[in-house]
Amino acid sequence: MTDETLLEAEEMMQRSVEATSEDFGTVRTGRANPALYSKVLVDYYGAPTPLQQLASFTTPDARTILITPYDTGAMRDIEKALSDSEIGANPSNDGKQIRITMPDLTEERRREYVKLVKSKAEDHKVSVRNVRRKAKEAIDKAVKDGEIGEDDGDRALKELDGLTKQYTERIDEMAKRKEAELLEV
C-alpha cells in the first residue's frame, strides 16, 4: 500500500520536474530557440492548433528563427499568432516562410525573465508539495484504518519527505541554471 502510494507520488513529482523543464524552455534567452514557440496556438480553420503542428522550424544563426508552414494558406494566421504572443516577436513574411529576428535582450528585460523563471519554479514546487500532501493524506488514512502500522506509516512519511526535498531541490537547481543563462551576456 505505502510503496504504491510513494511510487505514484514520485511519478507525479517527476512529471512536475519535466513540466518545469518545458516551461523554462519557453523563457527566452539570448539565443533563438524553437521551444520559445511551443505554447503558441494558431487559429487554424477555427480550431486553436499548436504552432509546431503547422510548421517546421530552423535556426540559421543564433538570433534568427525561420518558420516554414506546411500549409501556406495558414501563413497570415501564424503571423498573427506570433505577433500576439507574449514572446515579443516581430515576424516578417516573404510568402514562403516567416523570419523572426530576436532583438538583443536589455538588462531590464533579462531581470523580468529572471522574475518569470522564479515564479514558474515556485509554481512547480507548489505542485510537488501538493503531490506530497495527497500522498501524506493517503498514508495517514491507511494508518488510521489499520491497513498499515504506525511504524510503517512513519517510515513512509520520512521517505515521502525525502522525495519532496529531492524534487524541490531539482527544480531550484534548474531555476538557478536558467537564471545564470539569462544573465549571461
C-alpha positions in Angstrom: 0.0 0.0 0.0 2.6 2.6 1.1 5.0 1.5 -1.7 2.3 2.1 -4.3 1.5 5.5 -2.8 5.2 6.5 -2.7 5.8 5.3 -6.3 2.8 7.2 -7.6 3.9 10.3 -5.7 7.4 10.0 -7.2 6.0 9.7 -10.7 3.8 12.8 -10.2 6.8 14.7 -8.8 8.9 13.6 -11.8 6.2 15.0 -14.1 6.4 18.3 -12.3 10.1 18.4 -12.9 9.6 17.6 -16.6 6.9 20.3 -16.8 9.4 22.8 -15.2 11.9 21.9 -17.9 9.3 22.5 -20.6 8.3 25.8 -19.1 11.8 27.0 -18.7 12.3 26.2 -22.4 9.7 28.8 -23.3 11.5 31.6 -21.5 13.7 33.4 -23.9 17.5 33.7 -23.5 19.8 35.5 -25.8 19.7 32.7 -28.4 16.9 31.8 -30.9 15.2 28.6 -29.8 12.2 27.0 -31.4 11.0 25.9 -27.9 10.0 29.5 -27.4 7.0 28.9 -29.6 5.9 25.6 -28.2 2.9 27.2 -26.4 1.8 29.5 -29.2 -1.6 28.5 -30.5 -2.7 29.4 -34.0 -6.4 29.8 -35.0 -6.3 27.2 -37.9 -9.6 26.9 -39.6 -11.4 27.8 -36.4 -9.5 25.5 -34.1 -6.7 26.5 -31.8 -3.7 24.4 -33.0 -0.1 24.4 -31.6 2.3 26.1 -34.0 4.6 23.2 -34.0 1.9 21.1 -35.7 1.6 23.6 -38.5 5.2 24.5 -39.4 8.8 23.4 -39.3 11.5 25.5 -37.5 15.1 26.1 -38.4 17.7 28.4 -36.7 20.2 29.5 -39.4 22.0 31.6 -36.8 21.9 32.5 -33.1 19.3 35.2 -33.4 17.1 34.1 -36.3 14.3 31.5 -36.5 12.8 30.5 -39.8 9.3 29.1 -39.6 8.1 27.3 -42.8 4.3 26.5 -42.7 3.2 23.2 -44.1 0.1 25.0 -45.5 0.9 28.4 -46.9 -2.7 29.3 -46.5 -2.1 29.5 -42.8 0.7 32.0 -43.2 -1.4 35.0 -42.0 -2.9 33.2 -39.1 0.6 32.0 -38.0 2.0 35.5 -38.3 -0.9 37.0 -36.3 -0.5 34.4 -33.5 3.3 35.2 -33.4 2.6 38.9 -33.2 0.0 38.5 -30.4 2.2 36.1 -28.3 3.9 37.3 -25.2 7.3 36.5 -26.7 7.6 39.9 -28.3 8.4 38.6 -31.8 8.3 40.8 -34.9 7.7 38.3 -37.7 8.4 39.1 -41.4 6.8 37.1 -44.1 8.4 36.5 -47.6 5.5 34.4 -48.9 7.1 31.0 -48.3 8.4 31.3 -44.7 8.3 33.6 -41.7 11.5 35.1 -40.4 11.9 36.2 -36.8 15.0 38.0 -35.7 15.4 38.1 -32.0 16.4 41.5 -30.6 19.2 41.7 -28.1 18.0 41.5 -24.5 18.3 44.6 -22.4 19.3 44.3 -18.7 15.8 45.2 -17.7 14.2 42.6 -19.9 16.7 39.9 -18.5 15.6 40.8 -15.0 12.0 40.4 -15.9 12.7 37.0 -17.3 14.6 36.0 -14.1 11.5 37.0 -12.1 9.3 34.9 -14.5 11.6 31.9 -14.0 11.5 32.2 -10.3 7.7 32.5 -10.4 7.4 29.4 -12.6 9.8 27.5 -10.4 7.7 28.3 -7.3 4.5 27.2 -9.1 6.1 23.9 -9.9 7.4 23.5 -6.3 3.9 24.1 -5.1 2.8 21.3 -7.4 5.3 18.9 -5.9 4.1 19.9 -2.4 0.5 19.2 -3.4 1.5 15.7 -4.5 3.2 15.3 -1.1 0.1 16.5 0.7 -2.2 14.0 -1.2 0.2 11.1 -0.6 0.5 12.0 3.1 -3.3 12.0 3.4 -3.4 8.6 1.8 -0.7 7.2 4.2 -2.4 8.8 7.3 -5.7 7.3 6.2 -4.1 3.9 5.8 -2.6 4.1 9.3 -6.0 5.3 10.8 -7.9 2.5 9.1 -5.4 -0.1 10.3 -4.2 -1.1 6.9 -0.6 -0.4 7.9 1.1 0.0 11.2 2.2 3.3 12.7 5.9 2.5 12.2 5.4 1.7 8.5 3.4 5.0 8.2 6.2 7.0 9.9 8.8 5.3 7.6 6.7 6.1 4.5 6.2 9.7 5.6 10.0 10.1 6.1 10.6 8.6 2.6 7.9 11.0 1.2 9.6 14.0 2.8 12.9 12.9 1.3 11.3 12.6 -2.2 9.7 16.0 -1.8 13.0 17.6 -0.8 14.8 15.9 -3.7 12.4 17.1 -6.3 12.1 20.7 -5.0 15.9 20.9 -5.0 16.0 19.7 -8.6 13.5 22.5 -9.5 15.7 25.0 -7.6 18.8 23.8 -9.4 17.0 24.1 -12.8 15.9 27.7 -11.9 19.5 28.7 -10.9 20.9 27.3 -14.2 18.2 29.2 -16.2 18.8 32.4 -14.3 22.6 32.1 -15.0 21.8 31.5 -18.6 19.5 34.6 -18.8 22.0 36.9 -17.1 24.9 35.7 -19.3 25.7 38.5 -21.8 
